[in-house]
Amino acid sequence: MMIGGLLEATQNMQRDITEIRRDIKDSDSRAALSYEQSVSIAQQIALLRTRGLVIGDEAKASKYLKFIGYYRLSGYMLPFQSGGDGDQHHTFHAGTTFDQILDLSSFDRKLRLLFLDAIERIEIAIRAAVSTTMSLQHGPHWFLDSANFEAGFDHADFIRRAKNDIGHDERLSFPADWQERPIWR
């Protein structure tokens, strides 16, 4: 059910992009910049209600619209909206609540953080495994010897970028003798 909703949301977004491109093409650049008018949080809530969204706690909705933003949340609204043209384009399915949209946004944020955490752990584990293996086989300064890299690898550029990165990060205080130190230090 969720996949179908996401597919429909993607199709709706593609239709919106096509419409916006057509509008921009048909107007001068100044008019394109004023495609939509800015509206207050209260007006955003009123608009969402006219589209059928159930907002039980207006203060809560106001807070989230203020701190997350209407357009950030609008992507999470798409699975709960009907397709169609004109006035029906952004109509919410009956019974859709603001809390459901917040729940989807929160789920996405938590899932993203879980993935980033997992990716970081994998990255660190791979780095540690490479460092340990290469250090045991070729010594603690293995990375300074281009023979330890595949043919075609631009070792000189690698060393230049490493020196450049270390030298430009003022938060890091690397000793001048960093090349003589083992890689794990």
N, C-alpha and C positions, 0 to 999 in steps of 0.2 A: 504494500500500500504506500509506504514512504517513497519507494523508488519511483512509482508512478507519479506521485506528487512532485518529486524533484524533476522528473522528466517534463512534466507539464510546466513547472516553474521555469525550466530552462528554455522551453519553447516560447513562453510568454516573454522572457527576457530578450530572446532573439527578436521577437516581434517589436518590443519596445525600442531596441537598438535600431532596428530598421526604420521605425517611425521617426526617431530622433535624427537619424542621418538624413532622412528625406526632408524633415523640417529645416535642418541646418542648411542643406543644399538649396532649398527653396527660398531661404531668407538671407539677408545680409549678415555679416559677422556680428554686428552690434545687436541685432535682434536675436541671434542665436545665443548670445550671452544672457539675455533676459528671458530665456525659454520658460522658466518658472519663477514665480514670485516667492519671496521669503514669507513664511507664515509663522505666527507665534505657536508656542506649545499648545495653548488652548485651542487654536485653530486646527492644529494637527490632530488633537484628540477628537474634535468635532468632525473632522474629515473621516477619521477612522470609524467613528460611530455611524456616519452616513453610509459608509461602505459595509456596515453590518457587524463590525467588531464589537464584542461585548467587553466593556471596560468596567469592572466592578469597583475598583479603587482608583478614582481619578488622580488623587495625590501621588499614588505609586506610579501610575502611568506617566504623569508629568515629570516625576523624578527621573525615570528611566529614559524618557525622550530627551530630557535635558542633558543627562550624562552619557548616554550611549548615542543618541541621535536618531532621528527619524529614518534617515537614509541608510544608516548601518542596520537598523532593525528591519527595514523594508525587505531586505533579502531573506530574512527569516519569515516574513509574512507570505511570501509567494506560494509555498506549499498549501497554505490555508485559503488561497484565493481562487476564484473561478477565472477561467480564461474569458474569451469573448472580446467584443469591441465596444467602443464608446463607454457609456456609463457603467456597463457591466464588467469592464476590464479588470478592475481591482476589487470586485465584490468578494467579501469573505463568505466561506461556507457557513451555513447556519450553525450557530452555537459556538463559533470560534471565539476564544477569549484572549485578552492581552497576555494573561499569564501563560498560555500555551506558546505564544511567540517568545516570551522571555525564557521559558523552559528550553525551547529549541536553541535559542541564542546561548544559554548557559551550557547546554549539552555540547554545542559546537566548541565553545571556549575550553571546556574541560577536556574534550577529546583532543583538541589541538595541543593543549599543554601535556597531555599524556604522550602524544606522539613526539613532541619536542623532547620530553624527558627520555623517552626510549631511544630516540635518535642520538641524543647526547651520550647516553650510556654506551651505546654501540660504538660510537665514534671514539670514545675514550678507551674502550676495551680493545678496539682494533689498533689504535695508536700504541697502547701499552704492549700489545702482543708483538707488533712490528718492532718497536724499540727494544724489547727484551730479546727477541730472536736475533735481530741484526747485531745488537751489542754483544751477545754471547758468541756469535759466529765471526764478527769482524771488528770487535773492539768498540769502546764507548764513543769514538768519533767517526763511526761508519758513514755518517751522512756527509762528511767532508770529502769523501773519496768517490769520484764520479764512476769508478769501476763497480760500485755497489748498486748502480742504477741500470735500468734497461737501456740498450742502445737507442739512440734517438731522443732520450730524455735530456732536456736542456738543463744540465746540472748547474752551469754558471748562472743561469737566470734564477734557478731555485735558491742558490746561495745569496744572490743579489737581493731577491725578494725577502728572504729571511732577515738579512741585515737591515733592509729598508723598514720592514715591519717592526722589528725590535727597536730601531732608532727613532721611529716616529710615535711610539706609544709612550707618552709621558708618564702614564700610570705604572709602567714597568720600569724597574731599575735594574738593568742587566749590567753585569761587570764587563769591562773592556776585554777581558780574556774569555769571553763566552765560548769561543771556538775551541779552547783547550779543555773545557769542562765536559764531563760525560753527558750524554743526551738526557739522562733521567734526572739531572739536577736542574 
